[in-house]
């Protein structure tokens, strides 16, 4: 007998709702979350659609993990502590094998990001996953895109370009060393939102954004919000050993500058502030407007669903 909507929810998703801030999770009309005294609530939603964000051949557990990670990265960019999330899942049919694997991916993300699943909805239709996340940040201290000023340094976490390379691997448009294939695939499907780093930047970073649309495109957003000019030195952009092994070094750098889905943080620091571990200074903030990069790529490209 095929699963109904409510049986589907309770069988596959009701066990992921425990959390310190959760007063009431799955099973009622709304979840009830506690926001600690002196904190503000932050919220964001992210949607992924089959054929646009992932292929039909993608493993359901990877699709689930990536969907949650992408949404959680917005909390990291604000310096927020995770409180909980809701999941709206649209599926063509109640395929129990697919749902079991998908729920396993959700469970891994819940554990990895300390982000309990407190509610959601299921609908029949084209495969679409929407994740709404909730977090808490000390009142008035949320990291914004709008605080960068002349003299600040532009910094990024981790390595850039791996997810774009992983997508090229998935699409069969590029070849890589055998030893790098698993790493690049995981960087695309299993990104790590920098939640701990975001929280550590509170009170220090002057502006912050997560890298989802591509470094250059996201830096444009930061520069416009802050009303400043940004200068980037392409030679400083951190590349993983996997990308450094590519014979086509220009392609590797292009992925790092314009590819999306790394979900690393790009932030600005005053000149006297200490650089966090595993982060790199790649440029500087100046008076003026626009983003300048010493590598000629034309207008800063980035992912746009309606372009």
TORKOLNU-440130 format. One line per 8 residues: number of its first residue (from 1); for each residue x, y, z of N, C-alpha, C, CB. Coordinates in steps of 0.02 Angstrom, whole numbers, padded with zeros to 5 digits. Each point is the difference from the previous one (the first is absolute). Glycine has a CB too. Layout:
BEGIN
NUM = X,Y,Z,X,Y,Z,X,Y,Z,X,Y,Z | ... .
//
This chain:
BEGIN
1 = 00042,-00060,00000,-00042,00060,00000,00044,00062,00000,-00092,-00061,00061 | 00077,00108,-00105,00041,00060,-00006,-00007,00043,00062,-00012,-00003,-00124 | 00067,00036,00142,-00001,00045,00058,-00041,00062,-00015,00112,-00042,00035 | -00152,00063,00014,-00034,00064,-00004,00046,00055,00024,-00110,-00055,00017 | 00088,00117,-00025,00042,00058,00018,00023,-00003,00073,-00061,00068,-00085 | 00015,-00081,00131,00018,00004,00071,00041,-00060,00021,-00104,00065,00022 | 00090,-00123,-00050,00041,-00059,00014,00072,00012,-00025,-00101,-00075,-00008 | 00106,00107,-00050,00066,00015,-00027,00040,00044,00047,-00046,-00010,-00116 .
9 = 00013,00062,00141,00034,00047,00046,00023,-00035,00063,-00069,00094,-00045 | 00023,-00131,00076,00016,-00031,00065,00052,-00056,-00008,-00114,00029,00041 | 00110,-00067,-00096,00046,-00056,-00008,00071,00023,-00014,-00094,-00068,-00041 | 00102,00121,00001,00066,00018,-00023,00030,00063,00032,-00032,-00053,-00105 | -00008,00096,00135,00028,00064,00022,-00015,00020,00072,-00011,00033,-00117 | -00033,-00068,00151,-00021,00022,00067,00053,-00010,00053,-00115,-00026,-00033 | 00166,-00014,00019,00050,-00016,00052,00058,00050,00003,-00031,-00119,-00014 | 00029,00171,-00028,00057,00046,-00004,-00013,00067,00034,00032,-00055,-00106 .
17 = -00081,00058,00151,-00022,00064,00026,00025,00021,00067,-00097,-00020,-00065 | 00141,-00019,00097,00023,00018,00067,00054,00054,-00003,-00028,-00115,00039 | 00022,00165,00004,00050,00053,00003,-00011,00044,00061,00009,-00001,-00124 | 00044,00035,00145,-00004,00040,00061,-00052,00055,-00005,00119,-00025,00019 | -00130,00052,-00078,-00048,00055,-00008,-00070,-00023,-00018,00095,00071,-00034 | -00104,-00137,00024,-00064,-00026,-00025,-00046,-00015,00059,00057,-00048,-00101 | -00111,00085,00105,-00052,-00013,00050,-00054,-00046,-00028,00023,00111,00052 | -00036,-00106,-00117,-00048,-00042,-00034,00022,-00008,-00072,-00095,00037,00077 .
25 = 00101,-00099,-00099,00024,-00013,-00068,-00053,-00025,-00046,00110,-00023,00048 | -00094,-00029,-00086,-00045,-00028,-00050,-00064,-00027,00033,00099,-00029,-00073 | -00157,00043,00043,-00061,-00030,00024,-00056,00048,00014,00069,-00087,00046 | -00055,00152,-00044,-00053,00048,00012,-00002,00049,-00059,00013,-00011,00126 | -00056,00062,-00121,-00006,00048,-00055,00063,00042,-00009,-00122,00003,00019 | 00156,00011,00036,00063,00037,-00001,00049,-00031,00049,-00060,00106,-00032 | 00123,-00095,00020,00051,-00017,00050,00006,00059,00049,00063,-00075,-00082 | -00037,00061,00141,00012,00052,00050,00074,-00001,00019,-00120,-00009,00044 .
33 = 00155,00064,-00057,00071,00005,00015,00011,00054,00052,00029,-00038,-00116 | 00019,00027,00160,00019,00051,00049,00059,00040,-00027,-00041,-00073,00095 | 00035,00139,-00092,00055,00044,-00019,00030,00026,00065,-00053,00033,-00112 | 00117,-00047,00126,00031,00022,00063,-00007,00075,00012,00080,-00095,-00011 | -00087,00113,00073,-00006,00070,00018,00062,00039,-00024,-00070,-00030,00100 | 00057,00088,-00130,00054,00041,-00025,00020,-00017,-00071,00040,00010,00114 | -00072,-00060,-00144,00015,-00020,-00069,-00055,00023,-00047,00064,-00099,00041 | -00048,00102,-00105,-00048,00012,-00053,-00006,-00062,-00043,00026,00124,00001 .
41 = -00086,-00134,-00029,-00012,-00056,-00045,00020,00019,-00070,-00095,-00041,00072 | 00132,-00003,-00106,00015,00009,-00071,-00029,-00060,-00038,00106,00066,00026 | -00129,-00054,-00086,-00033,-00052,-00039,00018,00007,-00074,-00094,-00005,00083 | 00097,-00051,-00117,00015,00000,-00072,-00031,-00063,-00031,00108,00065,00018 | -00122,-00063,-00082,-00027,-00058,-00035,00038,-00010,-00065,-00114,00019,00052 | 00123,-00082,-00071,00037,-00017,-00060,-00036,-00057,-00035,00110,00038,00051 | -00114,-00035,-00117,-00036,-00051,-00039,00046,-00031,-00052,-00108,00061,00019 | 00103,-00128,-00027,00036,-00035,-00052,-00048,-00041,-00041,00104,-00004,00072 .
49 = -00093,00005,-00138,-00046,-00033,-00047,00041,-00048,-00044,-00078,00101,-00001 | 00050,-00161,-00008,00033,-00049,-00043,00007,00028,-00071,-00046,-00094,00071 | 00105,00084,-00100,00012,00025,-00067,00030,00070,-00001,-00092,-00071,-00039 | 00086,00106,00095,00029,00067,00006,00058,-00001,00049,-00111,00051,-00027 | 00102,-00082,00084,00052,-00002,00052,00034,-00067,00006,-00064,00087,00060 | 00032,-00139,-00085,00029,-00067,00003,-00032,-00042,-00055,00021,00009,00125 | 00013,-00063,-00144,-00025,-00041,-00055,-00044,-00056,00027,00103,00026,-00066 | -00140,-00057,00020,-00043,-00056,00018,00040,-00059,00028,-00081,00036,-00088 .
57 = 00145,-00040,00067,00043,-00055,00022,00030,00010,00069,00024,-00021,-00119 | -00032,00080,00148,00030,00015,00065,-00030,-00045,00054,00019,00119,-00035 | 00025,-00141,00081,-00024,-00041,00055,-00045,00041,00046,00105,-00070,-00006 | -00162,00043,00027,-00046,00039,00041,00030,00024,00065,-00091,-00064,-00051 | 00135,00024,00082,00031,00023,00062,00045,00060,-00011,-00005,-00117,00042 | 00037,00121,-00101,00041,00058,-00016,-00043,00061,-00014,00087,-00076,-00047 | -00143,00066,00012,-00046,00055,-00013,-00025,00030,00066,-00034,-00053,-00109 | 00016,00010,00155,-00025,00023,00065,00053,00039,00038,-00077,-00099,00004 .
65 = 00136,00071,00001,00054,00032,00038,00017,00068,-00030,00046,-00112,00032 | -00040,00114,-00098,00018,00063,-00034,-00055,00053,00010,00067,-00065,-00085 | -00129,00045,00083,-00055,00047,00009,00002,00032,00069,-00069,-00067,-00080 | 00082,00027,00130,00003,00028,00068,00063,00042,00009,-00064,-00099,00044 | 00120,00076,-00070,00063,00037,00007,-00004,00069,-00033,00061,-00108,00002 | -00092,00112,-00060,-00006,00064,-00034,-00040,00049,00041,00008,-00059,-00110 | -00063,00036,00140,-00041,00044,00041,00037,00020,00064,-00104,-00054,-00046 | 00139,00006,00077,00036,00014,00062,00057,00049,-00011,-00030,-00114,00040 .
73 = 00057,00117,-00100,00054,00046,-00015,-00022,00072,00008,00048,-00083,-00078 | -00112,00098,00067,-00025,00068,00011,00003,00018,00074,-00075,-00012,-00100 | 00063,-00036,00144,00008,00013,00072,00073,00015,00016,-00097,-00076,00025 | 00143,00039,-00056,00071,00012,00012,00020,00070,-00020,00023,-00121,-00019 | -00050,00145,-00038,00017,00066,-00025,-00023,00056,00046,-00006,-00046,-00115 | -00044,00032,00158,-00026,00049,00047,00032,-00008,00069,-00107,00003,-00064 | 00147,-00055,00072,00030,-00013,00066,-00049,-00031,00048,00076,00094,-00019 | -00127,-00128,-00006,-00054,-00025,00042,00013,-00072,00024,-00079,00074,-00061 .
81 = 00052,-00089,00120,-00002,-00068,00026,-00064,-00033,-00025,00068,00033,00102 | -00064,-00094,-00128,-00060,-00034,-00025,-00050,-00015,00056,00069,-00049,-00092 | -00133,00059,00078,-00054,-00018,00046,-00042,-00058,-00028,-00003,00118,00042 | -00012,-00117,-00107,-00041,-00051,-00030,-00013,00015,-00073,-00052,-00023,00111 | 00018,-00025,-00144,-00017,00009,-00070,-00066,-00033,-00016,00122,00005,-00030 | -00153,00016,-00024,-00058,-00034,-00028,00016,-00021,-00071,-00080,00066,00074 | 00046,-00119,-00097,00014,-00029,-00065,-00065,-00007,-00039,00100,-00061,00046 | -00104,00090,-00104,-00056,-00010,-00046,00025,-00043,-00058,-00054,00112,00031 .
89 = 00027,-00172,-00036,00023,-00049,-00048,-00055,-00016,-00050,00078,-00049,00085 | -00063,00062,-00149,-00046,-00018,-00054,00031,-00058,-00039,-00046,00119,-00008 | 00010,-00174,00003,00026,-00060,-00034,-00051,-00025,-00050,00068,-00031,00102 | -00045,00000,-00157,-00047,-00026,-00050,-00043,-00057,00026,00081,00035,-00088 | -00052,-00075,00133,-00037,-00056,00030,00034,-00020,00065,-00038,-00041,-00115 | 00004,00001,00154,00026,-00021,00066,00044,-00062,-00008,-00102,00049,00058 | 00158,-00042,-00091,00048,-00054,-00010,00037,-00012,00066,00014,00030,-00124 | -00029,-00086,00157,00026,-00011,00067,00076,-00008,00002,-00109,-00052,00029 .
97 = 00138,00021,-00081,00073,-00006,-00001,00032,00068,-00005,-00010,-00113,-00055 | -00017,00156,00011,00027,00068,-00007,-00009,00039,00064,-00025,-00003,-00123 | -00034,-00001,00152,-00014,00038,00061,00044,-00022,00058,-00117,00014,-00039 | 00130,-00078,00044,00044,-00025,00054,00069,00030,-00008,-00066,-00107,00007 | 00094,00105,-00067,00066,00028,-00011,00001,00075,00011,00024,-00091,-00082 | -00076,00126,00058,-00004,00072,00010,-00002,00017,00074,-00061,00012,-00110 | 00021,-00048,00148,-00006,00013,00071,00066,-00013,00037,-00121,-00029,-00006 | 00160,-00019,-00019,00066,-00012,00029,00045,00061,-00009,-00012,-00124,-00023 .
105 = 00008,00154,-00037,00039,00061,-00012,-00022,00057,00044,00017,-00037,-00116 | -00082,00045,00125,-00025,00051,00045,00026,-00011,00071,-00104,00012,-00070 | 00102,-00074,00093,00024,-00016,00067,00073,00016,00009,-00085,-00089,00005 | 00126,00075,-00055,00071,00016,00005,00011,00075,00005,00028,-00103,-00066 | -00067,00141,00028,00006,00073,00003,-00024,00027,00067,-00016,00005,-00124 | -00038,-00032,00150,-00026,00021,00066,00055,-00008,00052,-00117,-00034,-00033 | 00151,-00023,00032,00053,-00013,00048,00061,00044,-00012,-00041,-00118,00010 | 00061,00124,-00073,00061,00037,-00016,-00006,00074,00018,00022,-00081,-00092 .
113 = -00081,00110,00082,-00009,00072,00009,-00038,00018,00063,00003,00011,-00123 | -00021,-00062,00163,-00039,00012,00061,-00062,00041,-00017,00104,-00004,00071 | -00141,-00020,-00121,-00056,00037,-00030,-00061,-00045,-00002,00079,00071,-00069 | -00117,-00077,00124,-00056,-00046,00001,-00055,00017,-00050,00026,-00019,00120 | -00058,-00033,-00146,-00055,00008,-00046,-00065,00004,00041,00062,-00063,-00092 | -00094,00121,00092,-00056,00012,00045,-00068,00002,-00035,00079,00062,00073 | -00080,-00068,-00139,-00064,00001,-00035,00011,00001,-00075,-00053,00058,00097 | -00003,-00056,-00134,00005,00003,-00072,-00064,-00021,-00034,00121,-00022,00011 .
121 = -00114,00002,-00074,-00058,-00017,-00041,00023,-00046,-00055,-00057,00110,00026 | 00011,-00153,-00050,00015,-00043,-00057,-00056,00010,-00052,00061,-00085,00072 | -00040,00086,-00135,-00046,00011,-00056,00021,-00043,-00058,-00022,00119,00038 | -00025,-00136,-00081,00016,-00039,-00060,00012,00048,-00059,-00068,-00098,00042 | 00123,00086,-00078,00016,00042,-00058,00073,-00011,-00019,-00086,00085,00035 | 00112,-00039,-00076,00070,-00005,-00021,00046,00006,00061,-00029,00050,-00113 | 00083,-00089,00115,00042,-00004,00058,00030,00068,00018,00026,-00119,-00030 | -00045,00144,00089,00021,00065,00024,00008,-00003,00075,-00059,00058,-00095 .
129 = 00114,-00030,00120,00015,00000,00071,00009,00072,00024,00053,-00115,-00008 | -00093,00137,00056,00007,00066,00029,00016,-00008,00074,-00080,00051,-00085 | 00133,-00020,00107,00021,-00003,00070,00000,00070,00029,00070,-00104,-00022 | -00108,00114,00075,00001,00063,00036,00037,-00010,00066,-00109,00037,-00054 | 00157,00007,00068,00041,-00006,00060,-00012,00058,00046,00086,-00063,-00065 | -00077,00049,00130,-00009,00051,00052,00062,-00002,00045,-00127,-00010,-00003 | 00151,00069,00022,00058,00004,00043,-00007,00059,00048,00070,-00053,-00089 | -00023,00058,00135,00000,00054,00049,00068,00034,-00001,-00085,-00061,00071 .
137 = 00083,00127,-00062,00062,00039,00002,-00010,00054,00053,00026,-00022,-00124 | 00027,00040,00161,-00007,00054,00049,-00029,00063,-00031,00096,-00048,00064 | -00143,00079,-00028,-00036,00058,-00027,00048,00053,-00025,-00094,-00024,00077 | 00084,00046,-00138,00039,00053,-00030,00069,-00020,-00025,-00060,00073,00074 | 00077,-00138,-00071,00067,-00022,-00019,00002,-00042,-00063,00028,00004,00119 | -00084,-00016,-00152,00000,-00042,-00059,00049,00027,-00052,-00119,-00031,00021 | 00156,-00014,-00053,00044,00019,-00054,-00042,00020,-00061,00091,-00078,00042 | -00076,00135,-00071,-00037,00025,-00057,00047,00009,-00060,-00081,00059,00076 .
145 = 00053,-00047,-00134,00040,00015,-00059,00021,00073,-00003,-00060,-00091,-00060 | 00033,00132,00103,00003,00072,-00009,00051,00037,00043,-00117,-00009,-00030 | 00162,-00026,00065,00044,00036,00047,00071,00010,-00022,-00071,-00045,00084 | 00091,00022,-00142,00070,00006,-00022,00018,00073,-00011,-00006,-00114,-00053 | 00069,00131,00069,00024,00068,-00009,00070,00001,-00028,-00073,00037,00093 | 00094,00020,-00122,00068,00006,-00027,00053,-00019,00052,-00040,00091,-00077 | 00089,-00130,00054,00053,-00024,00045,-00011,-00070,00024,00017,00116,00034 | -00078,-00142,-00038,-00013,-00069,00019,00032,-00048,-00050,-00108,00034,00054 .
153 = 00122,-00095,-00030,00025,-00053,-00043,-00058,-00045,-00021,00113,00004,00058 | -00111,-00028,-00119,-00049,-00048,-00025,00028,-00070,00010,-00045,00083,-00086 | 00006,-00126,00119,00025,-00066,00019,-00051,-00054,-00021,00064,00050,00098 | -00040,-00110,-00107,-00044,-00057,-00013,00022,-00060,00042,-00021,00041,-00118 | -00025,-00085,00131,00016,-00062,00035,00013,-00056,-00050,-00070,00036,00099 | 00108,-00086,-00078,00008,-00061,-00039,00029,00009,-00069,-00092,-00042,00063 | 00073,-00004,-00108,00020,00002,-00070,-00061,00018,-00043,00091,-00087,00021 | -00077,00119,-00078,-00054,00020,-00045,00007,-00037,-00067,-00006,00113,00056 .
161 = -00051,-00124,-00088,-00001,-00031,-00066,-00012,-00075,00000,00075,00089,-00034 | -00070,-00121,00092,-00008,-00073,00002,-00070,-00021,-00021,00086,-00005,00091 | -00137,00041,-00068,-00068,-00020,-00016,-00014,00006,-00075,-00037,00037,00115 | 00063,00016,-00146,-00009,00008,-00072,00036,-00056,-00037,-00010,00125,00014 | 00068,-00145,00011,00035,-00056,-00031,-00039,-00065,00011,00111,00058,00019 | -00141,-00065,00040,-00041,-00059,00013,-00060,-00003,-00046,00037,00003,00118 | -00066,00055,-00133,-00056,00002,-00047,00022,-00019,-00070,-00054,00089,00069 | 00113,-00064,-00090,00027,-00018,-00065,00012,-00076,-00004,00053,00114,-00011 .
169 = -00030,-00142,00066,00010,-00072,00004,-00067,-00036,-00008,00099,00017,00076 | -00151,00008,-00041,-00066,-00030,-00004,-00028,00004,-00071,-00020,00031,00119 | 00033,00024,-00153,-00026,00010,-00068,00044,-00032,-00053,-00050,00105,00039 | 00108,-00131,-00020,00045,-00032,-00047,00035,00047,-00047,-00073,-00096,00008 | 00081,00159,00013,00031,00050,-00044,00074,00010,00014,-00110,00055,-00008 | 00136,-00086,00061,00071,00006,00016,00024,-00066,00030,-00011,00125,00020 | 00076,-00136,-00026,00030,-00060,00028,00049,00019,00055,-00014,-00061,-00110 | 00022,00016,00159,00042,00015,00058,00040,-00061,00018,-00083,00084,00041 .
177 = 00134,-00073,00000,00038,-00055,00028,-00047,-00047,00037,00104,00073,00011 | -00093,-00139,-00018,-00043,-00049,00032,-00004,00012,00076,00029,-00082,-00090 | 00027,00102,00119,00002,00010,00073,-00041,00061,00022,00112,-00053,00001 | -00130,00097,-00047,-00036,00061,00017,-00075,-00004,-00013,00103,00062,-00025 | -00125,-00114,-00009,-00070,-00003,-00020,-00047,-00002,00060,00035,-00059,-00103 | -00021,00017,00152,-00044,-00005,00058,-00001,00066,00039,00024,-00123,00007 | 00035,00153,00002,00004,00064,00036,-00043,00053,-00033,00115,-00029,00037 | -00109,00038,-00102,-00037,00052,-00035,-00075,-00014,-00001,00100,00021,-00071 .
185 = -00119,-00084,00064,-00070,-00018,00002,-00030,00017,00069,00021,-00091,-00084 | 00016,00076,00137,-00024,00015,00067,-00004,00075,00012,00050,-00107,00040 | -00004,00145,-00069,-00002,00072,00009,-00062,00030,-00033,00126,00003,00004 | -00151,-00035,-00056,-00061,00024,-00031,-00062,-00023,00039,00058,00000,-00112 | -00061,-00064,00129,-00060,-00027,00031,00000,00004,00076,-00008,-00075,-00097 | 00066,00081,00127,00003,00001,00073,00038,00062,00025,-00005,-00126,00002 | -00017,00186,-00019,00035,00060,00023,-00006,00008,00076,-00022,00055,-00112 | 00068,-00016,00140,00000,00012,00072,-00014,00073,00014,00082,-00094,00017 .
193 = -00142,00111,00005,-00013,00070,00019,00044,00019,00059,-00119,-00009,-00041 | 00150,00068,00038,00050,00020,00050,-00032,00033,00060,00084,00014,-00092 | -00125,-00053,00127,-00039,00026,00056,00044,00023,00058,-00092,-00076,-00033 | 00142,00036,00051,00044,00019,00055,00040,00062,-00017,00008,-00120,00034 | 00017,00124,-00095,00038,00059,-00021,-00045,00062,00002,00073,-00072,-00073 | -00134,00067,00047,-00044,00057,00000,-00011,00027,00070,-00055,-00045,-00101 | 00043,00001,00149,-00010,00022,00069,00063,00031,00029,-00085,-00090,00015 | 00143,00065,-00035,00063,00027,00027,00015,00070,-00027,00043,-00116,00011 .
201 = -00075,00133,-00068,00012,00066,-00031,-00043,00055,00030,00029,-00060,-00104 | -00077,00043,00146,-00043,00050,00031,00043,00049,00040,-00096,-00081,00006 | 00084,00146,-00017,00037,00051,00036,00068,00016,-00031,-00058,-00037,00101 | 00078,-00001,-00153,00065,00011,-00032,-00008,00017,-00074,00052,-00078,00082 | -00086,00034,-00119,-00010,00013,-00072,-00046,00060,-00009,00016,-00123,-00026 | -00002,00162,-00025,-00042,00059,-00014,-00055,-00015,-00051,00099,00071,00025 | -00091,-00125,-00064,-00051,-00021,-00048,00012,-00073,-00017,-00011,00118,-00048 | -00042,-00152,00025,00008,-00071,-00015,-00055,-00022,-00048,00052,-00021,00113 .
209 = -00035,-00027,-00156,-00048,-00031,-00046,00025,-00071,-00013,-00031,00112,-00054 | -00015,-00159,00041,00023,-00067,-00019,00007,-00004,-00075,-00055,-00051,00102 | 00100,00009,-00125,00015,-00005,-00071,-00044,-00055,-00030,00119,00039,00017 | -00174,-00018,-00047,-00048,-00047,-00030,-00006,00012,-00075,-00062,-00005,00108 | 00064,00067,-00130,-00007,00016,-00071,00066,00006,-00037,-00105,00058,00029 | 00161,-00061,00007,00066,00011,-00028,00033,00058,00035,-00037,-00046,-00111 | 00102,00042,00122,00036,00051,00038,-00011,00070,-00027,00085,-00086,00029 | -00072,00097,-00093,-00005,00067,-00028,-00071,00027,00006,00093,-00026,-00079 .
217 = -00143,-00015,00064,-00069,00023,00004,-00019,00016,00072,-00028,-00070,-00100 | 00049,00029,00147,-00018,00013,00070,00038,00060,00028,-00025,-00121,00014 | 00086,00132,-00035,00037,00059,00022,-00033,00063,-00027,00107,-00067,00004 | -00136,00063,-00064,-00038,00057,-00026,-00057,00018,00047,00030,-00033,-00118 | -00066,-00018,00143,-00054,00012,00047,00025,00035,00063,-00060,-00101,-00044 | 00117,00077,00069,00029,00030,00061,00021,00072,-00013,00038,-00114,00038 | -00005,00125,-00094,00025,00068,-00016,-00058,00049,-00008,00100,-00051,-00056 | -00152,00029,00022,-00058,00044,-00010,-00035,00016,00066,-00015,-00047,-00114 .
225 = 00008,-00004,00157,-00034,00011,00064,00041,00046,00045,-00052,-00113,-00010 | 00119,00109,00006,00043,00040,00043,00017,00068,-00031,00047,-00105,00045 | -00060,00114,-00109,00017,00062,-00033,00074,00011,-00007,-00105,00047,00044 | 00142,-00100,-00061,00073,00004,-00005,00023,-00032,-00065,00011,-00003,00125 | 00054,00011,-00140,00033,-00035,-00055,00040,-00058,00029,00006,00106,-00070 | 00000,-00159,00031,00038,-00059,00022,00051,-00018,-00053,-00099,-00042,00067 | 00160,00029,-00045,00054,-00021,-00045,00021,-00071,00020,00039,00120,-00017 | -00039,-00166,-00031,00017,-00070,00012,00063,-00019,-00038,-00121,-00028,00018 .
233 = 00167,-00005,00016,00061,-00026,-00031,-00012,-00074,-00015,00075,00084,00062 | -00081,-00102,-00125,-00017,-00068,-00019,00052,-00051,00024,-00060,00046,-00099 | 00123,-00026,00103,00052,-00046,00021,-00007,-00021,00073,00075,00052,-00083 | -00114,-00014,00121,-00010,-00016,00071,-00061,-00045,00012,00053,00109,00028 | -00094,-00118,-00078,-00061,-00040,00010,00021,-00073,00014,-00067,00077,-00078 | 00045,-00105,00134,00024,-00066,00021,-00030,-00057,-00041,00015,00046,00114 | 00027,-00087,-00143,-00020,-00058,-00039,00020,-00064,00037,00011,00066,-00108 | -00053,-00116,00105,00016,-00064,00031,00055,-00035,-00039,-00118,-00010,00043 .
241 = 00152,-00038,-00012,00049,-00040,-00037,-00030,-00033,-00062,00060,-00021,00107 | -00124,00002,-00103,-00033,-00032,-00058,-00002,00048,-00059,-00069,-00071,00077 | 00053,00134,-00065,-00003,00049,-00055,00070,00019,-00022,-00109,00043,00043 | 00156,-00042,00002,00069,00018,-00018,00031,-00054,-00044,00011,00064,00106 | -00037,-00124,-00103,00026,-00054,-00042,-00026,00003,-00072,00010,-00070,00102 | -00060,00111,-00114,-00027,00005,-00068,00052,00031,-00047,-00116,00012,00047 | 00121,-00040,-00106,00045,00029,-00050,-00025,00068,-00023,00032,-00115,-00037 | -00097,00124,00035,-00030,00063,-00021,-00009,00044,00061,-00059,-00056,-00096 .
249 = 00112,00092,00115,-00002,00042,00060,-00047,00059,-00008,00117,-00035,00024 | -00126,00058,-00085,-00046,00056,-00012,-00072,-00021,00015,00078,00047,-00087 | -00095,-00109,00067,-00067,-00025,00015,-00011,-00007,00075,-00001,-00061,-00110 | 00051,00037,00145,-00005,-00008,00072,-00014,00068,00033,00078,-00099,-00004 | -00042,00149,-00017,-00009,00067,00030,-00068,00029,-00020,00124,00018,-00002 | -00145,-00031,-00058,-00067,00024,-00022,-00054,-00032,00043,00042,00016,-00118 | -00036,-00081,00132,-00048,-00032,00045,00000,00033,00068,00015,-00108,-00061 | 00044,00124,00087,00006,00030,00066,-00031,00069,00003,00103,-00066,00019 .
257 = -00098,00104,-00073,-00025,00068,-00002,-00074,00005,-00018,00114,00036,-00031 | -00137,-00081,-00010,-00068,00007,-00027,-00046,-00058,00014,00049,00069,-00087 | -00022,-00127,00106,-00042,-00057,00015,-00036,00009,00067,00077,-00074,-00066 | -00135,00047,00073,-00037,00006,00063,00002,-00063,00041,-00073,00082,-00056 | 00032,-00081,00109,-00014,-00058,00042,00057,-00023,00044,-00077,-00034,-00087 | 00128,00077,00099,00052,-00020,00048,-00025,00007,00071,00088,00036,-00081 | -00132,00011,00094,-00027,00014,00066,00055,00012,00052,-00098,-00070,-00029 | 00153,00101,00005,00049,00029,00045,-00024,00071,00018,00095,-00070,-00051 .
265 = -00061,00101,00099,-00017,00068,00019,00050,00049,-00031,-00050,-00041,00107 | 00024,00098,-00130,00040,00056,-00022,-00016,00057,00048,00001,-00038,-00124 | 00051,00065,00155,-00012,00050,00052,00055,00053,00000,-00060,-00086,00069 | 00046,00141,-00036,00049,00054,00004,00022,00009,00072,-00050,00057,-00101 | 00114,-00043,00110,00030,00009,00066,00038,00066,00003,00009,-00125,00015 | -00012,00159,00042,00044,00058,00008,00073,-00021,-00004,-00087,00056,00072 | 00131,-00010,-00089,00070,-00016,-00011,00034,-00031,00061,00004,00093,-00083 | -00027,-00074,00143,00033,-00024,00061,-00028,-00066,00026,00023,00118,00028 .
273 = -00078,-00141,-00056,-00033,-00061,00025,00038,-00063,-00022,-00111,00059,-00002 | 00113,-00108,00046,00034,-00063,-00016,-00040,-00039,-00052,00050,-00004,00116 | -00015,-00027,-00162,-00031,-00042,-00051,-00015,-00068,00029,00060,00062,-00092 | -00122,-00086,00088,-00017,-00066,00027,00038,-00056,-00036,-00113,00043,00031 | 00122,-00100,00002,00034,-00057,-00033,-00037,-00022,-00063,00042,-00036,00112 | -00004,00011,-00160,-00027,-00027,-00063,-00037,00053,-00040,-00009,-00112,00055 | 00028,00174,-00047,-00028,00055,-00039,00057,00036,-00036,-00097,00013,00081 | 00080,00023,-00134,00050,00033,-00042,-00022,00070,-00017,00033,-00111,-00048 .
281 = 00014,00158,00050,-00012,00068,-00023,00009,00002,-00076,00038,00050,00111 | -00089,-00029,-00147,00004,-00001,-00074,-00007,00070,-00030,-00047,-00114,00003 | 00037,00165,00038,-00008,00066,-00029,-00011,00053,00053,-00047,-00053,-00101 | 00025,00111,00079,-00008,00056,00046,-00060,00042,-00019,00123,00002,00021 | -00146,00035,00029,-00058,00045,-00009,00026,00071,-00007,-00076,-00077,00067 | 00048,00113,-00115,00021,00069,-00013,-00061,00045,-00008,00106,-00042,-00055 | -00095,00106,00058,-00054,00047,-00014,-00018,-00005,-00074,00039,00078,00093 | -00102,-00068,-00109,-00023,-00003,-00069,-00055,-00051,-00009,00112,00035,-00037 .
289 = -00114,-00065,-00022,-00052,-00050,-00014,00027,-00050,-00051,-00092,00083,00025 | 00061,-00142,-00026,00018,-00051,-00049,00049,-00051,00028,-00020,00083,-00089 | 00030,-00135,00050,00046,-00054,00017,00052,-00007,-00055,-00090,-00060,00067 | 00153,00062,-00048,00055,-00006,-00048,00038,-00064,00014,00008,00126,-00010 | 00006,-00164,-00042,00041,-00060,00005,00053,00003,-00054,-00097,-00068,00049 | 00158,00049,-00032,00055,00007,-00048,-00003,-00052,-00057,00069,00046,00092 | -00117,-00093,-00088,-00009,-00049,-00053,-00059,00023,-00043,00047,-00095,00071 | -00036,00105,-00135,-00052,00026,-00044,-00052,-00054,-00014,00083,00080,-00051 .
297 = -00142,-00071,00081,-00055,-00047,-00011,-00062,00034,-00027,00046,-00071,00092 | -00041,00136,-00106,-00060,00037,-00018,-00041,00017,00061,-00001,-00056,-00111 | -00064,00066,00102,-00044,00015,00057,-00001,-00059,00048,-00071,00077,-00071 | 00073,-00064,00136,-00001,-00055,00049,-00061,-00045,-00010,00063,00072,00081 | -00053,-00133,-00105,-00057,-00043,-00011,-00020,-00035,00065,00035,-00017,-00119 | -00093,-00011,00119,-00023,-00038,00057,-00065,-00034,-00020,00055,00079,00083 | -00079,-00124,-00042,-00059,-00038,-00018,-00062,00044,00009,00057,-00108,00033 | -00100,00108,-00083,-00063,00038,00002,-00053,-00045,-00033,00059,00115,-00004 .
305 = -00110,-00134,00043,-00051,-00046,-00026,-00037,00028,-00061,-00013,-00045,00115 | 00010,00111,-00121,-00040,00031,-00052,00042,00034,-00054,-00090,00015,00084 | 00156,-00024,-00081,00043,00030,-00050,-00009,-00037,-00067,00082,00036,00089 .
//
